[in-house]
Amino acid sequence: MTKADIVNEIAKNTGVEKVAVQKTVEAFMETIKASLVNGESVFLRGFGSFVTRKRAEKTARNITKGIAITIPEHSIPSFKPAKVFMSEVKDSKNIKK
């Protein structure tokens, strides 16, 4: 499902114009992104949490040059689904193979 599909589905279910729904969805995503950039977590009860996680500094190899490089500590975005969300997905009968 793409962002356009999500916008279409919300517009169909709520009766709100697609343009308004698209602005809302994009504002929602920008708000989550801005919160994570500022080091804040986003908790959506019944859905999940958007958090940042720290990756430790590590040594890696540049295979083409044959040298070792150091990758500094950095943050990455992460999503942890809520227990209710996880149980609904696990119990779903729509498993595609």
SULDA-V348364 format. One record per pair of residues at least 6 apart in sequence whose ideal C-beta (glycine too) atoms are under 8 Angstrom apart, sorted by the first residue. I is the first residue (numbers start at 1). GAP is how many residues later the second one is. D is the distance in Angstrom with one decimal. If there is no record, write none. Layout:
i=I gap=GAP d=D
i=I gap=GAP d=D
This chain:
i=1 gap=8 d=8.0
i=3 gap=22 d=6.6
i=6 gap=19 d=6.3
i=7 gap=11 d=5.8
i=7 gap=14 d=5.0
i=7 gap=15 d=4.9
i=7 gap=18 d=5.7
i=8 gap=10 d=6.9
i=10 gap=6 d=7.2
i=10 gap=11 d=4.8
i=10 gap=15 d=7.2
i=11 gap=6 d=6.7
i=11 gap=7 d=4.6
i=11 gap=10 d=4.7
i=14 gap=7 d=7.4
i=31 gap=11 d=7.9
i=32 gap=10 d=5.2
i=32 gap=18 d=5.4
i=35 gap=6 d=7.4
i=35 gap=7 d=5.2
i=35 gap=15 d=7.4
i=36 gap=6 d=7.2
i=36 gap=14 d=6.1
i=36 gap=15 d=7.6
i=36 gap=16 d=5.3
i=36 gap=41 d=5.3
i=39 gap=13 d=6.6
i=41 gap=8 d=6.0
i=41 gap=9 d=6.6
i=41 gap=10 d=4.5
i=41 gap=11 d=7.3
i=42 gap=7 d=6.8
i=42 gap=8 d=4.2
i=42 gap=9 d=7.9
i=43 gap=6 d=5.0
i=44 gap=6 d=7.9
i=44 gap=38 d=7.7
i=45 gap=37 d=7.1
i=46 gap=36 d=5.6
i=46 gap=38 d=5.2
i=46 gap=39 d=6.9
i=47 gap=34 d=7.4
i=47 gap=35 d=5.7
i=47 gap=38 d=5.8
i=48 gap=31 d=5.8
i=48 gap=32 d=5.7
i=48 gap=33 d=4.2
i=48 gap=34 d=4.9
i=48 gap=37 d=5.7
i=49 gap=30 d=7.2
i=49 gap=31 d=4.9
i=49 gap=33 d=7.6
i=50 gap=27 d=6.7
i=50 gap=28 d=7.4
i=50 gap=29 d=5.6
i=51 gap=26 d=7.7
i=51 gap=27 d=5.4
i=51 gap=28 d=7.8
i=51 gap=29 d=6.6
i=52 gap=23 d=4.5
i=52 gap=24 d=6.9
i=52 gap=25 d=6.0
i=52 gap=26 d=6.9
i=53 gap=22 d=6.8
i=53 gap=23 d=5.6
i=53 gap=24 d=8.0
i=53 gap=25 d=4.8
i=54 gap=19 d=6.3
i=54 gap=20 d=7.6
i=54 gap=21 d=5.9
i=55 gap=16 d=8.0
i=55 gap=18 d=6.5
i=55 gap=19 d=5.3
i=55 gap=20 d=7.3
i=55 gap=21 d=5.8
i=56 gap=17 d=5.8
i=57 gap=13 d=6.4
i=57 gap=14 d=6.6
i=57 gap=15 d=5.4
i=57 gap=16 d=4.7
i=58 gap=12 d=7.5
i=58 gap=13 d=5.3
i=59 gap=9 d=5.5
i=59 gap=10 d=7.3
i=59 gap=11 d=5.7
i=59 gap=12 d=7.6
i=60 gap=8 d=7.3
i=60 gap=9 d=5.6
i=60 gap=10 d=7.8
i=60 gap=11 d=5.5
i=61 gap=6 d=7.3
i=61 gap=7 d=5.7
i=61 gap=8 d=7.3
i=62 gap=6 d=7.7
i=62 gap=7 d=5.5
i=81 gap=8 d=7.5
